[in-house]
């Protein structure tokens, strides 16, 4: 066991343990809205078969949420009774039955520890840190100019048409109301006005902002069309990053379908890049000694609530609780940098002060700290 990035604090009072259970991260290990529709000899048999199929499908979706696309072929193919050993509980919504048919939607929660153990035993890499929502600004260039908020923006319409992802990265599309239009115009988005883009992201409780600039053209030496997309990620904490995507139109593919496919590819790359940065590559746990400045119990309860959302934290020990600070030991998996990233997604900032790690709410950092 390694100790990083801080030294373990010696106990000054009785140590209180808060073991982080899987229930605290139900949003990561829960799959919602799995549709089932089964016809069988009787309603009872249809229901039993539907619940089994629904849990199998939820299991598949969960493993795909946690793993890279390149590792999909290595994922286990379990079914029926095998899957139920990984299920914590499930709920049924919109249940409809007839004499021989059963329809419903399932929400299935899985046990985190057995899922992690299964993937490790098969040598499959995985991530479980959820990203804060990323705000997407789709800009569409035509012969008439560049459009962002206009109804004629077919690229924006394509983002509205794509199916929402079940991955670790949630993409948010602005409403395009008067407040949005006043916050950022197309010229400011194109030149990457970070201050305005960050302000708009704050409105949607998002982290970074993606400016996705798309235009249609012709393939070189061909009559078929293609869409070229320039995707730039803007953040208040790091330099902009740009990715270029070119997708030719398929035979019998409509322009709308091409744009939706391009939006899906942008989302896929963002998801894969996030997972790759947050892969948990080893089983060992680190321990970090952290001080949490507070002005009262309410501050600590707020920080504790946010810590419960951080999936890489396996255990939290309260070492000292006083009127102006709480000292804790965080037991976590992954690298120290991954812990800092995961904390950031819960709006917590871990910074180094006088050879100690100090944890602040993201909006409560002292001037000059980052």
C-alpha positions in Angstrom: 0.0 0.0 0.0 1.4 3.4 -0.9 0.8 6.6 0.9 0.2 9.6 -1.4 0.0 12.5 -1.9 0.2 13.2 1.8 1.4 11.4 5.0 -1.1 9.6 7.1 -2.4 11.7 10.0 -1.9 10.2 13.4 -5.1 9.8 15.3 -5.7 12.6 17.8 -9.2 11.4 18.7 -11.1 8.2 18.2 -11.1 7.4 14.5 -14.5 7.4 12.9 -14.9 5.3 9.8 -17.2 6.1 7.0 -17.0 3.2 4.5 -18.2 4.3 1.1 -20.8 1.8 0.0 -21.9 1.1 -3.5 -25.2 2.8 -2.8 -23.4 6.1 -2.6 -22.5 5.7 -6.3 -25.8 4.4 -7.6 -25.6 6.9 -10.5 -22.5 5.1 -11.8 -23.5 1.5 -11.2 -27.2 1.9 -12.0 -28.7 1.5 -15.5 -32.1 3.1 -16.0 -34.9 2.7 -18.4 -34.1 -0.7 -20.0 -37.2 -1.6 -22.1 -38.5 -5.2 -22.0 -41.3 -6.7 -24.2 -41.8 -10.4 -24.0 -44.5 -12.7 -25.2 -44.7 -16.3 -23.7 -47.3 -19.0 -22.9 -48.5 -17.2 -19.8 -48.2 -13.7 -18.2 -46.1 -15.2 -15.4 -43.6 -16.8 -17.8 -43.4 -13.6 -19.9 -42.6 -11.5 -16.8 -39.9 -13.9 -15.6 -38.3 -13.9 -19.0 -38.6 -10.2 -19.4 -36.9 -9.5 -16.0 -34.1 -11.8 -16.8 -33.5 -10.3 -20.2 -33.7 -6.8 -18.8 -31.1 -7.5 -16.2 -28.8 -9.1 -18.9 -29.2 -6.0 -21.1 -28.5 -3.7 -18.1 -25.4 -5.7 -17.3 -24.1 -5.3 -20.8 -24.8 -1.5 -20.8 -23.0 -1.1 -17.5 -19.9 -2.9 -18.6 -19.8 -0.8 -21.8 -20.2 2.4 -19.7 -17.1 1.5 -17.7 -14.8 0.2 -20.4 -13.1 1.3 -23.6 -14.6 0.4 -27.0 -11.4 -1.4 -28.0 -11.9 -3.8 -25.0 -15.6 -4.7 -25.9 -14.7 -8.0 -27.4 -13.1 -9.1 -24.1 -16.2 -8.4 -22.0 -17.8 -11.5 -20.4 -21.0 -12.8 -21.9 -23.1 -13.7 -18.9 -26.8 -14.4 -18.8 -29.7 -15.3 -16.5 -28.6 -16.6 -13.1 -25.0 -15.5 -13.6 -26.0 -11.8 -13.9 -28.3 -11.9 -10.9 -25.2 -12.4 -8.6 -24.1 -8.9 -9.6 -27.5 -7.2 -9.1 -28.1 -5.3 -6.0 -31.8 -4.5 -6.7 -34.1 -3.4 -9.4 -37.3 -1.5 -9.9 -40.0 -1.8 -12.5 -41.7 1.2 -14.3 -44.6 1.4 -16.6 -45.6 -2.3 -16.2 -48.2 -3.6 -18.6 -49.4 -7.2 -18.9 -51.9 -9.3 -20.9 -52.6 -13.0 -20.9 -49.3 -13.7 -22.7 -47.4 -10.5 -22.9 -45.3 -8.4 -20.5 -44.0 -4.8 -21.1 -42.1 -2.6 -18.7 -38.9 -0.6 -18.2 -36.3 -1.6 -15.6 -33.9 0.4 -13.4 -31.2 -2.0 -12.3 -28.5 -1.3 -9.6 -25.4 -3.4 -9.5 -22.9 -4.2 -6.7 -19.8 -2.2 -7.4 -17.2 -4.5 -5.7 -18.1 -7.7 -7.7 -18.2 -5.7 -10.9 -14.7 -4.4 -10.3 -13.4 -7.8 -9.3 -14.9 -9.4 -12.5 -13.3 -6.8 -14.8 -9.9 -7.1 -13.0 -10.0 -10.9 -13.2 -10.5 -10.7 -17.0 -7.7 -8.1 -17.3 -10.2 -5.5 -18.7 -9.4 -1.9 -17.9 -12.2 0.3 -16.6 -13.0 3.8 -15.3 -15.8 4.8 -13.0 -15.3 8.6 -12.5 -18.2 10.5 -14.0 -17.4 13.8 -15.7 -19.3 17.0 -14.9 -21.6 17.8 -17.9 -19.8 19.2 -20.9 -21.7 22.0 -22.7 -21.8 21.7 -26.5 -22.1 24.7 -28.8 -22.8 23.4 -32.3 -21.8 26.0 -35.0 -22.9 25.3 -38.6 -21.3 27.0 -41.5 -23.2 27.4 -44.8 -23.0 29.7 -47.8 -25.1 32.2 -45.7 -22.5 32.3 -42.9 -22.1 30.6 -39.5 -25.2 29.8 -37.3 -25.3 29.0 -33.6 -28.7 29.9 -32.1 -30.7 30.1 -35.3 -33.5 27.6 -36.1 -31.8 27.0 -39.4 -28.8 25.4 -37.7 -29.1 21.8 -39.0 -26.0 20.8 -37.0 -27.7 21.9 -33.7 -30.8 20.0 -34.8 -28.7 16.9 -35.3 -27.5 17.1 -31.7 -31.1 17.3 -30.5 -31.9 14.2 -32.5 -29.1 11.9 -31.2 -29.8 9.4 -28.5 -28.5 10.4 -25.1 -25.4 8.5 -24.0 -25.3 6.2 -21.0 -21.5 6.7 -20.5 -19.5 8.6 -18.0 -19.6 11.9 -19.9 -22.9 13.7 -20.1 -23.2 16.2 -22.9 -25.5 19.2 -22.4 -27.0 21.3 -25.2 -28.0 24.9 -24.3 -31.6 25.9 -24.5 -30.9 28.7 -26.9 -33.1 31.2 -25.1 -32.5 34.9 -24.7 -30.1 34.5 -21.8 -27.9 32.1 -23.9 -28.0 34.4 -26.9 -27.0 37.3 -24.7 -24.2 35.3 -23.0 -22.4 34.2 -26.2 -22.7 35.0 -29.8 -21.3 33.0 -32.7 -18.3 35.2 -33.2 -17.3 34.9 -29.5 -17.8 31.2 -29.6 -15.6 30.8 -32.8 -12.7 32.8 -31.3 -13.0 31.0 -28.0 -13.9 33.7 -25.6 -13.2 31.5 -22.5 -14.7 34.0 -20.0 -18.0 34.1 -21.8 -18.0 30.3 -22.6 -17.2 29.6 -18.9 -20.0 31.9 -17.8 -22.5 30.0 -20.0 -21.2 26.7 -18.7 -21.8 27.8 -15.1 -25.5 28.5 -16.0 -25.9 24.8 -16.9 -23.7 23.5 -14.0 -21.3 22.2 -16.6 -17.6 21.9 -16.5 -15.9 22.5 -19.8 -17.4 23.8 -23.1 -17.1 22.2 -26.5 -17.4 24.4 -29.6 -18.2 22.0 -32.5 -17.8 23.8 -35.8 -19.3 21.8 -38.8 -19.5 22.4 -42.5 -20.6 20.2 -45.5 -18.3 19.8 -48.5 -17.5 17.4 -51.3 -15.1 14.5 -51.0 -11.9 15.1 -53.1 -12.4 13.7 -56.6 -15.9 12.4 -55.8 -19.5 13.5 -56.0 -20.4 12.4 -52.5 -20.6 14.9 -49.7 -18.8 14.8 -46.4 -19.0 16.7 -43.1 -15.9 18.3 -41.6 -16.0 19.0 -37.8 -13.5 20.9 -35.8 -14.1 20.2 -32.0 -12.4 22.6 -29.6 -12.6 22.0 -25.9 -12.4 25.1 -23.7 -11.7 25.1 -20.0 -10.9 27.6 -17.3 -8.2 25.2 -16.1 -6.2 24.2 -19.2 -5.3 25.3 -22.7 -7.8 24.6 -25.5 -7.6 21.3 -27.3 -8.8 20.7 -30.8 -9.8 17.5 -32.6 -10.6 17.2 -36.3 -13.2 14.8 -37.8 -14.1 14.1 -41.4 -17.0 11.8 -42.2 -18.0 10.9 -45.8 -21.7 10.5 -46.5 -22.8 6.9 -46.9 -24.8 5.6 -49.8 -28.5 6.5 -49.4 -27.7 8.4 -46.2 -29.6 11.7 -45.8 -27.9 14.9 -44.8 -29.7 14.8 -41.4 -28.5 11.2 -40.8 -24.9 12.2 -41.7 -24.9 15.1 -39.2 -26.4 12.9 -36.4 -23.7 10.3 -37.1 -21.1 13.0 -36.9 -22.5 14.2 -33.5 -22.4 10.7 -32.3 -18.7 10.4 -33.3 -17.9 13.6 -31.4 -19.6 12.2 -28.3 -17.8 8.9 -28.7 -14.4 10.5 -28.8 -15.1 12.7 -25.8 -16.2 9.6 -23.9 -13.2 7.5 -24.8 -10.7 10.2 -24.1 -12.3 10.7 -20.6 -12.2 7.0 -19.8 -8.6 6.7 -21.0 -7.5 9.5 -18.7 -9.3 7.9 -15.7 -8.6 4.2 -16.2 -7.9 2.5 -12.8 -4.8 0.5 -13.7 -4.0 -1.1 -10.4 -5.7 -2.6 -7.4 -3.7 -0.8 -4.7 -5.1 1.9 -2.6 -3.5 5.2 -1.8 -4.1 7.2 1.4 -4.1 10.9 1.5 -4.2 13.1 4.6 -6.4 16.1 4.0 -7.5 19.1 5.9 -11.0 20.6 5.2 -11.4 24.2 6.4 -15.0 24.9 7.7 -16.9 27.7 9.4 -19.5 25.4 10.9 -21.1 21.9 10.7 -23.0 22.9 7.6 -19.8 23.3 5.6 -18.6 19.9 6.6 -21.9 18.2 5.8 -21.8 19.8 2.3 -18.2 18.6 1.7 -19.1 15.1 3.0 -22.1 14.9 0.7 -19.9 15.8 -2.3 -17.2 13.2 -1.3 -19.9 10.5 -1.3 -20.2 11.1 -5.0 -16.5 10.4 -5.7 -16.4 6.8 -6.8 -12.6 6.3 -6.6 -12.8 7.0 -2.8 -13.2 3.7 -1.1 -13.1 4.9 2.6 -13.1 8.1 4.6 -11.7 8.4 8.1 -12.4 11.4 10.3 -9.4 12.0 12.4 -10.2 15.4 13.9 -13.3 17.4 14.0 -13.1 21.0 15.4 -14.9 24.3 14.9 -12.8 25.5 12.0 -11.4 22.4 10.3 -11.9 18.7 9.8 -8.9 16.4 9.2 -9.6 13.3 7.2 -7.8 10.4 5.6 -9.0 9.5 2.1 -8.5 5.9 0.9 -8.7 5.9 -2.8 -7.8 3.9 -6.0 -5.9 5.3 -9.0 -3.2 7.9 -9.2 -3.2 11.1 -7.1 -3.9 13.1 -10.2 -7.0 10.9 -10.9 -8.2 11.6 -7.3 -7.9 15.4 -7.9 -9.8 15.0 -11.2 -12.5 13.0 -9.6 -12.9 15.5 -6.8 -13.1 18.3 -9.3 -16.1 16.6 -10.9 -17.8 16.9 -7.5 -16.9 20.6 -7.3 -14.1 20.0 -4.8 -10.6 21.4 -5.2 -7.6 19.6 -3.6 -4.6 22.0 -3.4 -1.2 21.9 -1.7 -0.6 24.4 1.1 2.5 24.4 3.3 3.3 20.7 2.6 -0.3 19.7 3.4 -3.3 18.8 1.2 -6.3 21.1 1.7 -9.8 20.5 0.3 -12.1 23.3 -0.6 -15.4 23.6 -2.4 -14.6 24.7 -5.9 -16.1 28.1 -5.4 -14.5 28.6 -2.0 -10.8 28.7 -3.1 -8.7 31.5 -1.5 -7.4 34.0 -4.0 -4.4 32.7 -5.9 -5.2 29.1 -5.3 -6.0 26.7 -8.1 
